[in-house]
Amino acid sequence: MKSTTLACALAIGLGLPLSGMTMPAMPAMQAAAPATAAPAAPKLHAALRGLWHGHIVHTRAYAMAVKAGNQAAAAKAAADVVANAKQIADAVAGFYGADAGKGMLKLLAGHWAGVKALTDAAHAGDKAAGDKAMQELSANAGDIAKFLAGANPANWPEATVRGLLLEHVADHQAQVGEIMRGDAAAEAKTWAGMQEHMNMIADALAGGIAQQFPAKAQ
């Protein structure tokens, strides 16, 4: 299974009431997911899935708009990515304090900057810029993993989280390349894997939070 994200992940539903969240529509594939044990904090799991799914929805929309040459749609998608990152950062702040929220937002901004640069470079056919963006994304994945492991070391080992985030970065790279090449069939497979893996990451993060903060997670 493909991995995605976000690391940044942690944050989300953390402290935000469900009523105040923008929850993207969940893909049909989720309904067919294999049955698993009921989550300890179902509302938190749902919130994390919604926000992390939003990340890949908006970054994908940006890539498609860039490919189509639609500047207005690209600007809207970029703004949506930033708004989603702010929700995640606010959630982190709700659990770990304002400074942690600011730190998370800075890390998420770095992730988005890398994804945007990767997308723009692929559209322009600039391999050097694309390679640079991947290097920056890899470094950022390490920084996010360190942050998350520091927040919940018992449940999110740094090396494991970093591996998941690097795979998420690889998913972005594959998807962007497929979109720019116009390979819809390949992109559809990558997209399905990204959604599934994002759910997996969100669930793992929610589970860790529920163990660390059992009362607040409910």
C-alpha positions in Angstrom: 0.0 0.0 0.0 1.1 3.5 -0.8 1.8 5.9 1.9 1.1 9.4 2.2 1.3 11.9 4.7 1.5 13.7 6.1 3.0 13.2 8.8 1.8 16.4 9.4 -0.8 14.1 10.1 -0.9 14.1 13.8 -2.4 17.3 14.2 -5.6 17.3 12.8 -8.7 16.4 14.7 -6.8 16.9 17.8 -8.7 19.7 19.2 -11.1 20.8 16.6 -14.8 20.2 17.1 -16.2 18.2 14.2 -18.9 20.8 13.6 -16.2 23.4 12.7 -14.4 21.3 10.2 -14.6 21.2 6.4 -14.8 17.5 5.7 -14.1 16.5 2.1 -16.3 13.8 0.7 -14.9 10.4 1.4 -14.3 8.2 -1.7 -16.4 5.2 -2.3 -13.4 2.9 -1.8 -13.4 3.6 1.9 -16.8 2.0 2.3 -15.3 -1.2 0.9 -12.3 -1.2 3.3 -11.8 -4.4 5.3 -13.5 -4.6 8.7 -11.2 -3.7 11.6 -11.6 -3.3 15.3 -13.7 -0.3 16.2 -11.5 2.7 16.9 -11.0 3.9 20.5 -12.0 7.4 19.5 -14.2 7.2 16.4 -14.9 11.0 16.1 -11.2 11.7 16.2 -10.5 9.0 13.6 -13.2 10.5 11.3 -11.8 14.0 11.8 -8.2 13.0 11.0 -9.3 11.1 7.9 -11.2 14.1 6.7 -8.4 16.6 7.1 -5.7 14.4 5.8 -7.8 13.4 2.8 -8.3 17.2 2.3 -4.5 17.6 1.9 -4.2 15.3 -1.0 -7.5 16.5 -2.6 -6.2 20.0 -2.7 -2.6 19.2 -3.9 -4.1 17.0 -6.6 -6.4 19.9 -7.7 -3.4 22.2 -7.9 -1.5 19.8 -10.2 -4.5 19.3 -12.4 -5.1 23.1 -12.7 -1.4 23.7 -13.5 -1.6 21.0 -16.2 -4.7 22.7 -17.7 -3.2 26.1 -17.5 -6.1 27.3 -15.3 -4.4 30.0 -13.1 -7.6 30.8 -11.2 -8.2 27.2 -10.3 -4.5 26.7 -9.3 -4.7 29.8 -7.0 -7.8 28.5 -5.4 -6.3 25.0 -4.8 -3.2 26.5 -3.4 -5.3 28.6 -1.0 -7.2 25.5 0.0 -4.0 23.6 0.8 -2.9 26.5 3.1 -6.3 26.6 4.8 -6.1 22.9 5.4 -2.6 23.2 6.9 -3.9 25.9 9.3 -6.6 23.6 10.5 -4.1 20.9 11.2 -1.8 23.4 13.0 -4.7 24.7 15.1 -5.5 21.1 16.1 -1.9 20.5 17.2 -2.1 23.7 19.2 -5.2 22.4 20.9 -3.2 19.5 22.3 0.3 20.7 22.6 0.1 24.5 22.9 0.4 27.6 20.7 4.1 27.1 20.1 3.6 23.6 18.9 0.9 24.8 16.5 3.1 27.4 15.0 5.9 24.8 14.6 3.5 22.4 12.9 2.3 25.1 10.5 5.9 25.9 9.6 6.6 22.3 8.8 3.4 21.9 6.8 4.3 25.1 4.9 7.6 23.5 4.0 5.8 20.4 2.8 3.5 22.4 0.6 6.3 24.5 -0.8 8.1 21.4 -1.8 5.0 19.8 -3.4 4.2 23.1 -5.3 7.8 23.4 -6.5 7.7 19.7 -7.6 4.5 20.3 -9.5 5.7 23.5 -11.2 9.0 21.9 -12.2 7.2 18.9 -13.7 5.0 21.1 -15.7 7.9 23.1 -17.0 10.0 20.0 -17.7 12.7 21.3 -15.3 14.4 18.2 -14.0 17.0 20.1 -11.9 14.2 22.0 -10.1 12.3 18.8 -9.6 15.3 17.1 -8.1 15.8 20.0 -5.8 12.2 20.0 -4.7 12.5 16.2 -3.9 15.5 16.9 -1.8 13.7 19.6 0.2 10.7 17.3 0.6 12.8 14.5 1.9 14.5 16.8 4.5 11.1 18.2 5.5 9.8 14.6 6.0 12.6 14.1 8.5 11.8 17.3 10.3 8.1 16.4 10.5 8.9 12.9 11.7 11.1 14.3 14.5 8.4 16.7 15.5 5.7 13.9 15.7 8.0 11.5 17.5 8.8 14.2 20.0 5.1 14.7 20.6 4.3 11.1 21.0 7.4 8.9 21.2 5.7 5.9 22.6 3.4 5.5 19.6 5.2 7.2 16.7 8.8 6.1 16.4 10.8 8.7 14.4 12.3 6.2 11.9 8.9 4.7 11.2 7.1 8.0 10.7 9.9 9.3 8.5 9.6 6.2 6.3 5.9 6.8 5.9 6.4 10.4 5.0 9.0 9.6 2.4 6.6 7.2 0.8 4.0 10.0 0.9 6.5 12.2 -0.9 7.1 9.5 -3.5 3.3 9.3 -4.0 3.2 13.0 -4.8 6.1 12.7 -7.2 4.4 9.8 -9.0 1.0 11.5 -9.2 2.4 14.8 -10.4 4.4 13.0 -13.2 1.3 11.1 -14.3 -0.9 14.2 -14.4 1.7 16.1 -16.4 2.1 13.2 -18.9 -1.6 12.9 -19.2 -1.5 9.3 -18.1 -5.0 9.1 -16.5 -5.0 5.3 -16.0 -1.8 5.3 -14.0 -2.8 8.4 -12.0 -6.1 6.8 -11.1 -4.2 3.9 -9.5 -1.8 6.2 -7.7 -4.8 8.3 -6.5 -6.6 5.3 -5.1 -3.5 4.1 -3.2 -2.9 7.6 -1.8 -6.4 7.8 -0.4 -6.1 4.4 1.1 -2.8 5.0 2.7 -3.8 8.4 4.0 -6.6 6.7 5.8 -4.1 4.2 7.3 -1.9 7.0 8.5 -4.8 9.0 9.9 -6.0 6.0 11.8 -2.6 5.2 13.2 -2.2 8.8 14.3 -5.6 8.9 15.9 -4.9 5.7 17.7 -1.7 7.1 19.1 -3.4 10.2 20.3 -6.2 8.2 21.9 -3.6 6.3 23.9 -1.7 9.5 24.9 -4.8 11.6 25.7 -7.6 9.1 26.3 -10.0 11.6 27.9 -9.5 14.4 25.4 -9.6 12.0 22.4 -13.2 11.1 23.3 
